Amino acid sequence: MAGSTLKIQNLHVEIDGSEIINGLDLEINGGEIHAIMGPNGTGKSTLASAIMGHPRYDITEGSVHLDGKDVLEMEVDERAHAGMFLAMQYPSEISGVTNSDFMRSAINSSREEGDEISLMKFIKKMDGKMDELEIDQSFSQRYLNEGFSGGEKKRNEILQLLMLEPRIAILDEIDSGLDIDALKVVSKGINSMKSPDFGCLIITHYQRLLNYITPDKVHVMMQGRVVKSGGAELAQRLEEEGYDWIKEELGIEDEKVGEQA
């Protein structure tokens, strides 16, 4: 397969008639890790949900293409089958469905009939990835996210990432609720995915995650669009100085806080 590319052009997104994303442009290529940072209420989580087809978000203008294919014409499951993955800020609990059954079904849903992953191959792969993420083997038979701590849910999201091997992953505050040891393990798992066929967008508030995952590009999002981009050093400056210098540099007034970032 050729390297992956996610291209977003002039994206506008509304929630209940209020515009949250306002002309956003972004391109992520295979082999690249991008980070989006910004104050609360700037539309970071809205961007993730809109790209993946959440019905609450109304895309009024712009385009999203994955490897040249129109993502906005796809149903939610078609986006996943095309190779897109979202690690959610607040993963849902699904009672009665084990982690093992969920992940095997997800893998097979993207395969042709007759080419399903064998049970033995699946178990071997899942056991290996769980060991890599230091997840207890009993997790495979627990119901999806039910009774999991915040940190366990985040590790489980990365386990899904490693099992499904998407072409583009969007990780929404995957560092939230993780202690330093769990953060290192999760970062190691994300770094292990890096290849020409895998691109990643990390949404985060904090530099600490980027101490373990070095981004190729860092973007600052304000007023529903990317207002500044740079290398890893930009995230470090934001950690040290906050966002006021960017607002002053660009003449941006204080953000309206409302939507979760």
TABELWO-V453208 format. One record per residue. N is the residue number from 1. RES is the residue in one letter. NEAR is the number of other C-alpha atoms within 12 Angstrom. Layout:
BEGIN
N	RES	NEAR
N	RES	NEAR
END
This chain:
BEGIN
1	M	11
2	A	15
3	G	22
4	S	31
5	T	35
6	L	40
7	K	29
8	I	34
9	Q	26
10	N	22
11	L	34
12	H	32
13	V	38
14	E	27
15	I	23
16	D	14
17	G	14
18	S	19
19	E	27
20	I	38
21	I	41
22	N	29
23	G	28
24	L	36
25	D	29
26	L	33
27	E	31
28	I	38
29	N	32
30	G	30
31	G	29
32	E	34
33	I	40
34	H	38
35	A	45
36	I	48
37	M	46
38	G	41
39	P	33
40	N	26
41	G	27
42	T	35
43	G	43
44	K	43
45	S	42
46	T	41
47	L	48
48	A	37
49	S	35
50	A	35
51	I	46
52	M	39
53	G	28
54	H	25
55	P	18
56	R	18
57	Y	29
58	D	27
59	I	37
60	T	22
61	E	21
62	G	25
63	S	28
64	V	35
65	H	31
66	L	40
67	D	28
68	G	19
69	K	20
70	D	22
71	V	31
72	L	30
73	E	19
74	M	22
75	E	18
76	V	22
77	D	20
78	E	22
79	R	32
80	A	31
81	H	26
82	A	32
83	G	37
84	M	41
85	F	40
86	L	41
87	A	39
88	M	36
89	Q	29
90	Y	27
91	P	29
92	S	20
93	E	23
94	I	17
95	S	16
96	G	15
97	V	21
98	T	22
99	N	33
100	S	32
101	D	24
102	F	29
103	M	33
104	R	29
105	S	22
106	A	27
107	I	32
108	N	22
109	S	22
110	S	25
111	R	19
112	E	11
113	E	10
114	G	10
115	D	11
116	E	18
117	I	25
118	S	16
119	L	17
120	M	12
121	K	15
122	F	25
123	I	22
124	K	18
125	K	26
126	M	38
127	D	25
128	G	21
129	K	35
130	M	32
131	D	21
132	E	27
133	L	35
134	E	26
135	I	28
136	D	20
137	Q	22
138	S	16
139	F	30
140	S	30
141	Q	22
142	R	25
143	Y	24
144	L	30
145	N	31
146	E	22
147	G	17
148	F	24
149	S	19
150	G	26
151	G	30
152	E	34
153	K	36
154	K	40
155	R	44
156	N	47
157	E	42
158	I	46
159	L	42
160	Q	40
161	L	41
162	L	36
163	M	36
164	L	37
165	E	34
166	P	36
167	R	38
168	I	46
169	A	48
170	I	42
171	L	42
172	D	35
173	E	39
174	I	46
175	D	41
176	S	31
177	G	21
178	L	23
179	D	20
180	I	17
181	D	18
182	A	29
183	L	30
184	K	25
185	V	33
186	V	42
187	S	35
188	K	27
189	G	34
190	I	46
191	N	26
192	S	24
193	M	31
194	K	33
195	S	23
196	P	21
197	D	28
198	F	38
199	G	40
200	C	47
201	L	46
202	I	45
203	I	45
204	T	38
205	H	35
206	Y	28
207	Q	31
208	R	26
209	L	38
210	L	39
211	N	20
212	Y	24
213	I	35
214	T	28
215	P	37
216	D	28
217	K	31
218	V	39
219	H	37
220	V	43
221	M	40
222	M	37
223	Q	35
224	G	38
225	R	34
226	V	33
227	V	28
228	K	30
229	S	28
230	G	22
231	G	23
232	A	29
233	E	21
234	L	31
235	A	37
236	Q	24
237	R	21
238	L	32
239	E	24
240	E	15
241	E	14
242	G	21
243	Y	31
244	D	22
245	W	20
246	I	26
247	K	23
248	E	12
249	E	12
250	L	17
251	G	15
252	I	20
253	E	15
254	D	20
255	E	23
256	K	18
257	V	17
258	G	17
259	E	25
260	Q	24
261	A	32
END
